[in-house]
């Protein structure tokens, strides 16, 4: 913007300043290089043509061999071993039988070359086992050829052999591909039928057109295949979701068990560390005129115990729930098993306890884990074998503690109810045994019961002193 002065010649006039502004017109270019935005109908048509190209044109004759039938199905797995091996070839046998049927229909009452007509109708069916999409195009090409060679006394545009051939090809290819491909095949079949019925084909056939029958029957067949695809996909999704859910449930149970173990260990270790700190603080007062070195040593022990206790509480606070309260009663040990056995007997479980070896005091962590293992094993017996008898064997052996909890078969299996958390108690037992570097086996017995065997190592006194 620049000022412009205007005045009269020879006379002095006041200076008038006019401001001339410059306006710039911006022309926006629409995105896409000036092209007009496409309508939704255009995009749908382009996507449809792209889907047609991908399903029926791209790699149409790609080699895709038909896989064998799985042998773990509900029906196949009940067959004898030899028949189970042959059952894997059942899909191939069915397609071969369909090809023979098409061959028979094409050669019966045919006025043209029977062998050539049979091959035109059988080859597309057999081709579905190795090149499914190519088999569809082969059937589309062979249909008018077979109609022309089949003579004048037939049906148009599909002869009986071509009718069976094309219907079989549509069904097999739809099973081997996906519902969208089946829709495209049916649409192309309908287009061919419409063109054939508009006068392109011969008009002297005796029985008239069978396009309506082909479209109706093929539509029903493809609809059934599509429903089967949808149901199979839904079952796969449900199975995958159930697998993920079971895995997450197992992992959650494992984490909960580890959290419980961590809490219990905290209570055990915190008790002993507190005792150490108190004893270290009181020890100098038990000796008259203790040397300064001794007082300093006890003070160091107390400081280390308090520091370890503080760090332990800080770390265990991460896994402790906000609403968790430390139990007022001491943690259970093997001495409390009689109370546990009395409770399960009141619940209807007949259980016996056998103790072998010299009973001795074990580390509190071992006693607590042994108690929890017996408790979980008896709970599983109540849940999965109601009415059965159980036996708890405790063996105090050199270098460790042995546990064996075994139950007999349930007298009435119909009383057993399915449990969604089955197997998670065993996971918790293994976690406790692994924490103590022990060994554990769990499995069914020969008489239909269940057995849990555990060995928890315990260091000998001289090993602990060393």
N, C-alpha and C positions, 0 to 999 in steps of 0.2 A: 504494500500500500504506500503510494508516493503522493506528496502534496502537489497541487497544481495551482499557480498564481494567475489571476486574471486582472487586467486593468485597462485604462484608456490612454491613448497616445497623447502626449503633451500635457495632460492634466494629471494632477496628483490625486489619486483616489485611494481610499482605504483598501488595504490589501485583503482580498477575499481568498480564502483557502478552501478549496473543495477537495474532498477525499474520495478518490475513485477506488472502489473495492473490486477485487477480482474474484469471481465465483468459479470454482472448479467443480465440474460435474463428474462424479465417479460412476463409472459403469461397471457394475459387478457382473462377473462371468459366472454363470451357473456351474456347479461342480460337474465333473465329467467331461470337460473340454467342450462345453456348449451343447452337449446332447441333452435331450429332454429326459426327465425321470421316467423310468419304466413303470407301467401299471402293474398292480398285483396279478392280473390275469396273465400278463406277459411273463412275469417271473414264474408263475405256476406252470405255464406251458414249457418254458425253458428247463425248469427242474424236471418236468416229466420226460422231456426228450433226453435229458441227461441221464435219467434213471433207466430209460429204455436202452440207451447206448451201453450203459454199464452192465445191465442185466443180460441182454440178449445179443449184443454185438461185440463188446470187448472180450477178447479171449473166448469166443463162442465155441471153438473146437479145442479148448484146453483139456489136457489129459487129467481126468479126475476119477480114478478107479473107485468102484463101489466097495465100501468097507464091509467086512463080514459082520454077522450078528453077534452081539455080546453073549457070552456064556454064563453071566452072573444074573440073568433075569429070573423072575419068579418061577417060570415054567421050564426054561432050558436047564437050569441048574439041578432040577429033579430028575433029568434023564440020565440013563447010564453013560459011562465014560465014552463009549464008542459013538453013541448017538449024539452026545454033546459036541463031539468034534465035527460031526456032519451038520449039526444045526447052524454052525457059523456060515454055511453056504446056502442057507435058506433063502435070503433075498435074491441071490443069483439064480437059484432054481425057479423061483416064482417068475422072474423076468423071462427066463428061457421058456417056461410054459406059456406065458402070454405071447411070446414070439411065435411059438408053434400054433397057438390058436389063431393068431392073425394070418399065418401061412395057410392054415386049413380053410379059413373063410375066404381067402383070396383065390384059392384054386378050385373051390366047389362051384360048379355051374358057370365057369368062366369061359367065354368064347375066344379070348385072346390067349397069348402064351402064358400058360399056368405057372411055369417055373419062374419066369421073369416077374410076374405079378406077385408071386409068393416072396421073392427076394425083396421087392420094393416095399412090401408090408412088414417083413420080418427084420430086415437090417436096422431100421430106425429104432425098433424096440430093443434089439440087442445093443445098439449103440448107447443107450441110456446107462449102461454099466460102466462106461469109460469116458464118454463125452456127452453129458446130459443136455447141455444147451445146443450142441451140434446136432443131437438126435432130434430136437424139435424142428430145426431148420430142415433136416433131412426128411422128416415126415411131411412138412409143408410142401417141399419140392416133389416128393413122390406121390402126393395125393392127386394132383391133376394128371400126372403121367399114368397112374394106375387107372384113373377114370376113363381116359382116352383109350388105353390098351384093353380095358376090360370088356369092350363090346358095347353095343347099343342097348341091350336089354338089361339095364341095371338102374342104379340110382345115381343122382348127381347132387352135390359134387363129391361125395364120398362113397366109394364102393364098400361092400361089407368088410372086406379085408382092410381097406384104408380106414374105415370107421373104427374098427377094433384097434388098429395100429395107432392112430392119432389119439384116441382116448387113453390108451395105455401110456403113450409117451407123455401126454399132459400130466397124468397122475404121478408117474414116476419122477419126472423132472420137478414137479411141484414139491414132492416129498424131499428131493435131494437139494433143493435150493431154498427159496424163501417165498412168503406170500406175495410180495410185490412182483416177483418174476412170474408167478402163476397168473396174476392179473394181466400182465403184458401178453402172455401167451394166449390167454382167452380173448383179449382184445384183438390180437392179430388173427386169431381163428375166426372171430366174428366178422372182421373186415374181409377176409377171404370169402366167407360164406355170402356176405352181402354183394360182393363183386360177382361171384359165380351165379347168384340168383337174378342179376340184372340183365341177363341175356348174353353174357360173355361165353358161357358154356353151351353145350348142345341143348337143343330143345326137343329132341325126339326120344328122350328116355321115358320108359314105360311107367315107372313108379313115382316119378316126380322128384322133388328136392327133399333131402333129409337134413338140411341145415338147421332147422328148428330142433330136431331131435339131438343133433350133435351139440348145439349150444346149451340146451337144457341139461342134458346128461353131464356134459363136461363142467358146467357151472356147479352142479350138485357135487360132483367129485372133487373139484377144486375147493369148494366151500368146506367139505369135510376135512380135506388136507389142511386148509388154513386153520380150522378150529383145532386140529391136532397139533399144529405148529404152536399156536398160542398157548394151548394147555401145556405142551412140553416146555416151552420157555418159562411159563409161570412155575412149573414144578422145579425147574433148574434154579430159578431165582429163590424159591422157598428153601430148597436144599442148601444153596449157598448161604442164605441168611441164617438157617439153622446151624450150619457149621460155624459161621462167624459167631453166632450167639453162644454156642457151646464153648467155643474157644475163649470168648470173653468171660463167660461164667466161670470156666476153669481158672483162668488167670486171676479173676477177681477173688475167687475162693483162696487161691494160693497167696495172694497179697494180704487177704484178711487173716489167713493163718500165720503168715510171717509177722504181721502186725501184732497179733495176739502173743506170739512167741517173744517178740521184742518187748512187749509190755511186761510179760512174766519175768523175762531175764532182767529187765530193769529193776523190778521189785526185789529179785533175789540178790543181784549184784549191789544194788543200792543199800540193802540191809547190811551186807557184809562190809562194804566200804564205810558205812556209818559206824559200825562197830570198831573197825580199824582206827578211824579218826578219833573216836572217843577214848579207846584204850591208849593210843599214842599220847593223847593230851593228859590222861590221868596217870600214866606210867611214872613220870618224874616225881609225883607226889607219893608214890609207894616206896620210894627209896630215900633213906635219910642222907642228906647232903650228897646228892648225885653230882658226878663230875660234869663240868660244862659241856664236854664233848657228848656225853650221853643226853643231856637236855637238848642240845642242838640236833642230835640225830632223831630224837623223838619229835621235835618240832618240824623237822624236815619231812618225816613220815606223815605227820598230821597234815601238813600243807599239801603234800602230794595226794593224799587220800581225798581231801576236800576238793582239790582241783580236778581230780579224776571223777569225783561224784558230780561236780558241777558240769563238766563236759559231757558226762553220760546223760544227765538229765536234759541238757540242751539238745543232744542228738536224738534221744528218744522222744523228745517233745514233737519232733517232726511227724512221727508215725502215730502219736497218741491222739485220739479223737478229742474234740473240744469238750464233749460231755463225758469223757472217761474219768472215772474216779478210782483211785487206787483202792483195792479191797482192804477192808479192816481186818479180816481173818487171814491167817497165814496161808500160803499156797499149799495145795494138797500134796501129799506124798503117798508112798506105797502103804504106809501105816493106816491111811484112810480108806483103803480098798474095801474093807468090810462094810462101811457105810454105803459105798457105791453099789456093792453087790446086793445089799439089802434093798436098795431102791429099785434095782432092775428085777429083783425077785418079786417085789410088790407089783411091778408092771406086767408080770406073767412069764418071765423068762427063768427057766430052771438052770442055774449056773453053779458050778463047783470051782473051788480054788485049791490048787496044789502048789506048795512051796517046797523047793529042794535046795540043799546047800545051807551053809551057815548064814543066817540073816545078819546083815551088818548095815551100818549107816553109810549111805552113798551121797555123793554130791547132790545138792538140792536141785540143780538143773536136771540131773539124770532122774531123780525121784519124781520130779514134776512131769517130765516128758513121758516116763513110763506110766504114770497115772493117767495122763491124757490119752495115751495110745490105747490102754485097756478100756477107758471110758468110750472112746470113739468106736472101737471094735464091737463092744457090747451094744452100743446104739445102732450100729449097722445090722447086728443080729436081730434086734427088735424090729427094725424097719423092713428088712428084706427076708427074714426067716421067722415070721411070727409063729409061736408055739414050739419052736425047736429048743433043744438043749444046748448049753454052752459049757465050756471048760476053760479056765484061766490057769495057766502054768507059769510060775515065776521061779527062775533058777539063778541062784547066786553062785556064780562060777568064778574061777580065778581069772582076773583081768576084765570082768564085765558082768553084765546082767542080761539074762535071757528071758524073753517073754514069748508065750505061745497062747493065742486065743483062737479056739476052734469051736465051731458050732455044727450041729447036724443038719440034715435036710429039713425043710419045713414040712410038717405033716399035712398041710392043706395048701398047696400052691395057689389055689384060687383066691385066697385071702390076701395075697401079695398085691399091693397097689403100685403102679408106676411112680417113680420118684424122679423129678427133673434134675435133682442134684446128685444123682447116683455117681459114685466114683470120686467125689470131691473129698470125702472123709479119708480115703486112701491117700489122696494127694497131701492132705495135712499130716498124716502119719509119716509119709516119706520125707516131708520137709523137716519134721522134728528129728527123725533118725539121721538124715543127712547133716543137720546142724551139729550133731554129736559124733559125726564120723562113724556111724554104725551101719548095720546091714539089715535089710528087711526083705521078706518075700511075702506075697499075698496072692491067693488063688483058690480055685475050687478044689475040693477033695473028691476022691473017687466015689464016695457015697452020696454026692450031691450037696455036701455042706460047703463051708468056707473056712479057710485057715489063714491066720496072720502070725508070722514068726519074725521076731525082732531080736537083734543082739546089740546092746549098747556098751561100748568099751568104757572101762573105768581104770584109770591109772593106779598102779599099786602104790602103797605108801612110800616105798623106797624110791620109786620112779618120780613121785611128786617131790620128794626131798631133793633129788638130784636136779 
